[in-house]
Amino acid sequence: MEHEALSEKIIGCAMTVHSVLGPGFLESVYQKALAHELRKQGLHVICSQRLQVIYDDVVVGDFEADMMVEDLIMIENKAVQTLIPKHEVQLVNYLTATGVDIGLLLNFGSDRLQVKRKHRTYRPKTEDGNDPDT
């Protein structure tokens, strides 16, 4: 499955979770519900996957990604009132450090699901100001 199609499937599952649960729960509740929805769609999901941080070809640390889907897309879940640039930077840093190409930042804590698609490498916006992959 292509990255774009997989991203859209993940976002659809996240929208389902948000529409059923609404805002107000802990991040862990949304993560478990999203993992369940993704698995119902036949997707391979790993929660709290330990990943190594590489610097200058040396492992300098590790962290736990909230979710990895199909070993292709990293998901960072939030349950905050609104996303801030620091959340986006965090995901891009995780992508850069691990070599994973695409990540989704999902915020279940606001009245409407907030979604940000991030890439490990810079991709300029299209002429209409949109992400080139959407």
SETORMI-889084 format. One line per field, with one value per residue (C-alpha): residue in one letter; y, x, z; residue number from 1. Coordinates in pm, 1 decimal. Each point is the difference from the previous one (the first is absolute). Last residue first. Layout:
BEGIN
resn <- [a;...];
c2 <- [Y;...];
c1 <- [X;...];
c3 <- [Z;...];
resi <- [NUM;...];
end
This chain:
BEGIN
resn <- [t;d;p;d;n;g;d;e;t;k;p;r;y;t;r;h;k;r;k;v;q;l;r;d;s;g;f;n;l;l;l;g;i;d;v;g;t;a;t;l;y;n;v;l;q;v;e;h;k;p;i;l;t;q;v;a;k;n;e;i;m;i;l;d;e;v;m;m;d;a;e;f;d;g;v;v;v;d;d;y;i;v;q;l;r;q;s;c;i;v;h;l;g;q;k;r;l;e;h;a;l;a;k;q;y;v;s;e;l;f;g;p;g;l;v;s;h;v;t;m;a;c;g;i;i;k;e;s;l;a;e;h;e;m];
c2 <- [1527.6;-91.5;342.2;166.7;296.0;365.0;23.7;11.1;-323.5;11.0;-81.8;-340.1;-9.3;-345.1;-214.4;74.6;114.9;-42.1;207.6;-102.2;166.3;-188.5;249.4;111.4;-21.3;-274.5;-264.2;148.5;-209.3;67.9;-224.5;-104.7;-68.7;-92.5;-208.7;58.5;-37.6;330.8;200.2;-149.2;53.6;358.1;58.5;-130.5;224.4;301.7;-49.1;-16.1;310.5;189.0;-19.0;-233.3;96.6;-101.0;-300.2;-373.5;-79.0;-300.6;-24.7;-246.0;-136.6;-125.7;-277.5;-308.0;-86.1;249.3;112.5;141.7;216.2;-10.0;-96.6;154.8;-91.8;145.7;88.8;-281.1;107.0;62.9;374.6;6.3;-287.7;-14.3;-355.5;-99.3;-172.6;-66.4;128.2;-143.8;-220.3;-13.9;-229.6;99.9;-225.7;274.6;-140.2;36.2;373.4;38.5;-188.4;201.9;316.6;-104.8;-86.5;328.9;199.9;-145.7;53.2;369.3;51.0;73.3;332.4;41.6;-205.2;-378.0;-101.5;283.2;-2.0;-373.6;20.9;297.9;-193.4;-290.5;237.2;158.1;-344.2;-89.1;334.7;-54.6;-348.9;136.1;270.9;-234.3;-252.0;-341.4];
c1 <- [-260.1;358.4;114.9;-114.3;-214.9;86.4;-182.4;333.5;107.0;181.7;369.0;104.7;276.1;128.2;-123.8;-357.4;-289.2;-375.9;-188.8;-344.3;-230.1;-318.0;-275.7;-104.0;364.1;170.2;28.7;312.4;163.3;351.8;62.2;344.9;172.0;354.3;135.2;376.3;7.9;149.8;-165.6;-343.2;27.2;117.8;-294.6;-236.9;142.8;1.0;-372.0;-75.8;213.5;-202.1;-310.5;-297.0;-317.7;-192.7;225.1;-46.7;298.0;95.2;324.0;-36.1;290.8;-78.4;177.4;45.6;-361.6;-109.8;238.5;-148.6;88.3;368.0;206.9;342.6;363.5;341.8;327.4;27.4;289.9;-11.2;56.6;-302.1;-247.1;-293.2;-119.4;-363.6;-204.8;-353.2;-264.4;-284.0;61.1;-268.2;-35.6;-311.7;-297.0;-262.1;-110.4;367.5;-20.2;-315.1;154.9;322.2;-211.1;-189.8;321.9;162.5;-309.8;-6.7;376.7;-33.0;-226.9;-366.3;-178.5;-80.8;-259.0;-19.5;-210.3;84.4;363.9;40.3;-165.1;214.4;311.3;-107.2;-44.5;338.9;164.0;-168.1;106.4;359.5;-3.6;-126.6;267.8;280.9;-86.9;-135.7];
c3 <- [4.6;-85.4;-128.2;326.2;-94.9;-66.2;-334.6;-183.5;170.2;332.5;7.0;129.6;260.1;90.7;287.6;-94.4;216.5;-30.6;256.5;121.8;253.4;92.8;76.2;348.9;107.7;198.8;-273.8;-156.6;-270.8;-129.5;-297.2;-112.1;-328.0;-105.2;288.6;13.7;377.5;111.7;-275.4;63.5;376.1;-57.1;-235.2;268.0;272.6;-230.9;-64.8;371.9;64.9;-265.5;222.6;-22.8;180.6;311.3;57.4;-47.3;-223.9;-211.0;-197.6;-286.2;-201.2;-348.1;-188.6;222.9;-95.1;265.3;272.7;317.7;298.9;-92.8;300.6;34.8;-50.7;42.5;-164.3;-256.1;-222.2;-376.1;56.4;231.6;8.0;239.7;51.6;4.5;267.6;-118.0;240.8;-208.9;-304.1;-266.2;-302.7;-191.9;-67.1;26.6;337.6;98.7;-71.7;209.4;296.1;-20.2;-5.5;313.6;182.5;-100.0;89.1;350.5;43.0;-88.3;300.5;-57.8;-40.8;-369.1;-189.6;44.6;-301.5;-241.5;109.3;-58.4;-342.1;-96.1;103.9;-222.5;-294.0;70.1;-4.0;-331.8;-148.2;107.7;-152.5;-329.9;1.0;104.9;-272.4;94.5];
resi <- [134;133;132;131;130;129;128;127;126;125;124;123;122;121;120;119;118;117;116;115;114;113;112;111;110;109;108;107;106;105;104;103;102;101;100;99;98;97;96;95;94;93;92;91;90;89;88;87;86;85;84;83;82;81;80;79;78;77;76;75;74;73;72;71;70;69;68;67;66;65;64;63;62;61;60;59;58;57;56;55;54;53;52;51;50;49;48;47;46;45;44;43;42;41;40;39;38;37;36;35;34;33;32;31;30;29;28;27;26;25;24;23;22;21;20;19;18;17;16;15;14;13;12;11;10;9;8;7;6;5;4;3;2;1];
end
